[in-house]
Amino acid sequence: MALTSANQPAVPQNLTTSRGAALYIGAILGPGLLLLPGLAAAEAGPASILAWLALLGLSGLFAAVFSALGRRIPSAGGVMGYVTAGLGPRAGRATGWMFLAGSWAARRSSASSAPATSRT
């Protein structure tokens, strides 16, 4: 039996849907709400409010589409699973690889475009 630092038995933690949703929301909304509005306002000024409203509308549409797909195709494949179900395994594999490449490219570009924190 594992013990915590206070010599109490460790309680096993299972990843439930509500805990997974909380982790996801915290990961997305935390940096998004704390960092991005200031960066957007610095770049676009007052027009950044319109950009945030457009982003909110598009995010709502994406949420509705993925909700409907999740009800119709209850697989754990995500985007790749939905494309495979609709267009076949070849298109599903291509989508998976493009999603992976896009994720990698986005991480690389966001890391290289991060503002410098020290100024001399």
N, C-alpha and C positions, 0 to 999 in steps of 0.2 A: 504494500500500500504506500503510495506516495504521500509525503507530508509537505505542508506549506511551511513558510518561514515561521509561523506562529505555532508549529507543531500540531496543526489541525489536519485532519484527513482531507486530501484534495478531492474536490467534487468534479467528476468527469463532465466536460462541457461538450455538448453535441451541437452541431451547426444546424439549427432549424431554419425554416423559411424566414421567420421574423428576424432572427439574428443575422442571417445572410443579407436580408434587405437592409438592416441597420448598418452593417459593415459597408455595403455598396453605397448607400446614401451618404454615409460619413466620408467615404473616400472621394466621392464625386462632389458633393456639396461643400465639404470643408474647404479645399483649395479654391473651388470655383467661387464661393461666396466671399472668401477672405482676400483673395489675390486678384482675380480677374477683373472685377469692376473698376478698381483703381487703374489697372493697366489699360483697360478699354477707354476709360474717361481721359487718360493722358494722351491716347492716340487719336480718338475720334471726337472728344469733347461731348457736347450735348447729344450728338447723333448716336452716341453709344447706348442711350436709353432705347431708341428705336431698334437698334441691333439686338438688344436683350429681349425686347418684346417679340421680335421676329424669331429669335432662337427659342423662346418659350412656346410660341405657336407651333414651330416645326417639331420641337421635342414632344409636344402633346400628340401630334399626328404620328410620330414614330412609336410612342407608347401605345397608342390605339392599335396600330398595325401589328406590333409584336404581341399585344394582348390577344388579338383575334387569331393570329397564327398559333400562339401557345394553346389556345382552346381547341383549335382544329387539328393541330399536329402536336400532340403532347410527347415530344421526344426531347432528349437532353442535348440535341445537336446544335441548338442555336441557329444562327444565320445559315451555316453550312447545312444543317439538317432540313431547314425550310426550303432551301434551293434544291437540295437533293430530292426532296419529296415532290417538288413542282417541276423541275427541269431535268432530273436524272443525276446519276452518280458522277458523270464527267463534269457537269456544270457545278455540282456540289464541291468536288475536289478543287476545281479552279477557284471557286469562291473562297474556300478555306485558305488556299495559298495566297490569294490576293489580300484577304483579311489579315493574314500573318505579316505579309510584306508591308501593308499599310500601317499596321500597328508599330512595326519596327521603324519605319520611316518617320512616323509621327514622333516617336520617342527620341529619335536621333535629332530631328529638326527642333524639337522643343528644348532639348538639352543644349544644343549649339546656339540657340537664340536667347538663352536666359540672360537677363541683364546682369552686368557686373555689380557686385555688392560693395566693392571697395573702390574708392576714387582717390587718386593721389595728385 
